[in-house]
Amino acid sequence: MRVTVDKSGCISCGLCVSTCPELFAMDSSEKAEAMLSPVPPNLEECARKAADTCPVSVIEVTE
């Protein structure tokens, strides 16, 4: 599984970071980024939850 963030649409709310801090962080421009790709199996559920709860739907999960 891979996770990407469309930074151009990110509103910097931080929900992904609070939902899955092992996988997401805010970069120097305060936009979300995925720190691991591919996603380790133990973080796949967390990654899906972050994507599902993103208010602007900029997190893409691909199997």
GROMACS elastic network, one bead per residue, 0.5 to 0.9 nm:
[ bonds ]
;  ai    aj funct       b0    kb
    1    37     6  0.75575   500
    1    38     6  0.55631   500
    1    39     6  0.55966   500
    1    40     6  0.79617   500
    1    41     6  0.81655   500
    1    44     6  0.73206   500
    1    61     6  0.69088   500
    1    62     6  0.55812   500
    2    36     6  0.82783   500
    2    37     6  0.52566   500
    2    39     6  0.57155   500
    2    60     6  0.81230   500
    2    61     6  0.57959   500
    2    62     6  0.52480   500
    2    63     6  0.64253   500
    3    34     6  0.65069   500
    3    36     6  0.79935   500
    3    37     6  0.62916   500
    3    38     6  0.72343   500
    3    39     6  0.70519   500
    3    47     6  0.74231   500
    3    48     6  0.89595   500
    3    51     6  0.87481   500
    3    59     6  0.68721   500
    3    60     6  0.55880   500
    3    62     6  0.64381   500
    3    63     6  0.89110   500
    4    33     6  0.73597   500
    4    34     6  0.62724   500
    4    37     6  0.82071   500
    4    58     6  0.81295   500
    4    59     6  0.57580   500
    4    60     6  0.52604   500
    4    61     6  0.67433   500
    4    62     6  0.85055   500
    5     8     6  0.87185   500
    5     9     6  0.86378   500
    5    10     6  0.77230   500
    5    31     6  0.89119   500
    5    32     6  0.67934   500
    5    33     6  0.58958   500
    5    34     6  0.67862   500
    5    58     6  0.55456   500
    5    60     6  0.63393   500
    6     9     6  0.58409   500
    6    10     6  0.65379   500
    6    32     6  0.86055   500
    6    33     6  0.86140   500
    6    57     6  0.88374   500
    6    58     6  0.50857   500
    6    59     6  0.65638   500
    6    60     6  0.79900   500
    7    11     6  0.83811   500
    7    31     6  0.60113   500
    7    32     6  0.67469   500
    7    33     6  0.76163   500
    7    58     6  0.74002   500
    8    11     6  0.85537   500
    8    31     6  0.85551   500
    8    58     6  0.85752   500
    9    56     6  0.70933   500
    9    57     6  0.84156   500
    9    58     6  0.62380   500
   10    13     6  0.79232   500
   10    31     6  0.60895   500
   10    32     6  0.68169   500
   10    56     6  0.70020   500
   10    57     6  0.85413   500
   10    58     6  0.63626   500
   10    59     6  0.88351   500
   11    14     6  0.83974   500
   11    30     6  0.88813   500
   11    31     6  0.72661   500
   11    32     6  0.86401   500
   11    55     6  0.87061   500
   11    56     6  0.75173   500
   12    15     6  0.82931   500
   12    26     6  0.77452   500
   12    30     6  0.60315   500
   12    31     6  0.52906   500
   12    32     6  0.64915   500
   13    16     6  0.80867   500
   13    17     6  0.89020   500
   13    31     6  0.87239   500
   13    32     6  0.86771   500
   13    54     6  0.87966   500
   13    55     6  0.85192   500
   14    17     6  0.52048   500
   14    18     6  0.63268   500
   14    19     6  0.85615   500
   14    24     6  0.89710   500
   14    25     6  0.81815   500
   14    26     6  0.74812   500
   14    30     6  0.89208   500
   14    31     6  0.85057   500
   14    32     6  0.72010   500
   15    18     6  0.51406   500
   15    19     6  0.59376   500
   15    20     6  0.84503   500
   15    50     6  0.73438   500
   15    53     6  0.76160   500
   15    54     6  0.67225   500
   15    55     6  0.83940   500
   16    20     6  0.58598   500
   16    21     6  0.74095   500
   16    23     6  0.86303   500
   16    24     6  0.63059   500
   16    25     6  0.80497   500
   16    32     6  0.76155   500
   16    47     6  0.83787   500
   16    49     6  0.84558   500
   16    51     6  0.74432   500
   16    53     6  0.76709   500
   16    54     6  0.66315   500
   16    59     6  0.87442   500
   17    20     6  0.52843   500
   17    22     6  0.80020   500
   17    23     6  0.75341   500
   17    25     6  0.55681   500
   17    26     6  0.74726   500
   17    32     6  0.76341   500
   17    50     6  0.80941   500
   18    21     6  0.56858   500
   18    24     6  0.84217   500
   18    50     6  0.87639   500
   19    24     6  0.85980   500
   19    46     6  0.71307   500
   19    47     6  0.84569   500
   19    49     6  0.73925   500
   19    50     6  0.58341   500
   19    53     6  0.86408   500
   20    23     6  0.56527   500
   20    24     6  0.61539   500
   20    25     6  0.89099   500
   20    43     6  0.80710   500
   20    46     6  0.56520   500
   20    47     6  0.66657   500
   20    49     6  0.81745   500
   20    50     6  0.65397   500
   21    24     6  0.53212   500
   21    25     6  0.66991   500
   22    25     6  0.82227   500
   22    35     6  0.81249   500
   22    36     6  0.87028   500
   22    43     6  0.78142   500
   22    46     6  0.89430   500
   23    33     6  0.84450   500
   23    34     6  0.57523   500
   23    35     6  0.54881   500
   23    36     6  0.60481   500
   23    37     6  0.88872   500
   23    39     6  0.78470   500
   23    43     6  0.74197   500
   23    46     6  0.82949   500
   23    47     6  0.72872   500
   24    32     6  0.65978   500
   24    33     6  0.56435   500
   24    35     6  0.57579   500
   24    36     6  0.80982   500
   24    47     6  0.86647   500
   24    50     6  0.89348   500
   25    30     6  0.88091   500
   25    31     6  0.82030   500
   25    32     6  0.56480   500
   25    33     6  0.55935   500
   25    34     6  0.66737   500
   25    35     6  0.68576   500
   26    29     6  0.76056   500
   26    30     6  0.50585   500
   26    31     6  0.52135   500
   26    33     6  0.60525   500
   26    34     6  0.88214   500
   27    30     6  0.51173   500
   27    31     6  0.54555   500
   27    32     6  0.61718   500
   27    33     6  0.64658   500
   28    31     6  0.74210   500
   29    32     6  0.88126   500
   34    37     6  0.71337   500
   34    59     6  0.89728   500
   35    39     6  0.89473   500
   36    39     6  0.56172   500
   36    40     6  0.77460   500
   37    40     6  0.78738   500
   39    42     6  0.81838   500
   39    43     6  0.63827   500
   39    44     6  0.62843   500
   39    47     6  0.79067   500
   40    43     6  0.55423   500
   40    44     6  0.66421   500
   41    44     6  0.53328   500
   41    45     6  0.82559   500
   42    45     6  0.74242   500
   42    46     6  0.82308   500
   43    46     6  0.51596   500
   43    47     6  0.61246   500
   43    48     6  0.87525   500
   44    47     6  0.50557   500
   44    48     6  0.62919   500
   44    49     6  0.86817   500
   45    48     6  0.51825   500
   45    49     6  0.62489   500
   45    50     6  0.87134   500
   46    49     6  0.51292   500
   46    50     6  0.62664   500
   46    51     6  0.87128   500
   47    50     6  0.51563   500
   47    51     6  0.62652   500
   47    52     6  0.86317   500
   47    59     6  0.88972   500
   47    61     6  0.75669   500
   48    51     6  0.50782   500
   48    52     6  0.60683   500
   48    53     6  0.86067   500
   48    59     6  0.89648   500
   48    60     6  0.88333   500
   48    61     6  0.68815   500
   49    52     6  0.50354   500
   49    53     6  0.61143   500
   49    54     6  0.85538   500
   50    53     6  0.52708   500
   50    54     6  0.60572   500
   50    59     6  0.76178   500
   51    54     6  0.53897   500
   51    55     6  0.89343   500
   51    57     6  0.67309   500
   51    58     6  0.75566   500
   51    60     6  0.65423   500
   51    61     6  0.71067   500
   52    55     6  0.83604   500
   52    57     6  0.74085   500
   52    59     6  0.82045   500
   53    56     6  0.87158   500
   53    57     6  0.77787   500
   54    57     6  0.51147   500
   54    58     6  0.69243   500
   54    59     6  0.69636   500
   55    58     6  0.82558   500
   56    59     6  0.84698   500
   57    60     6  0.77901   500
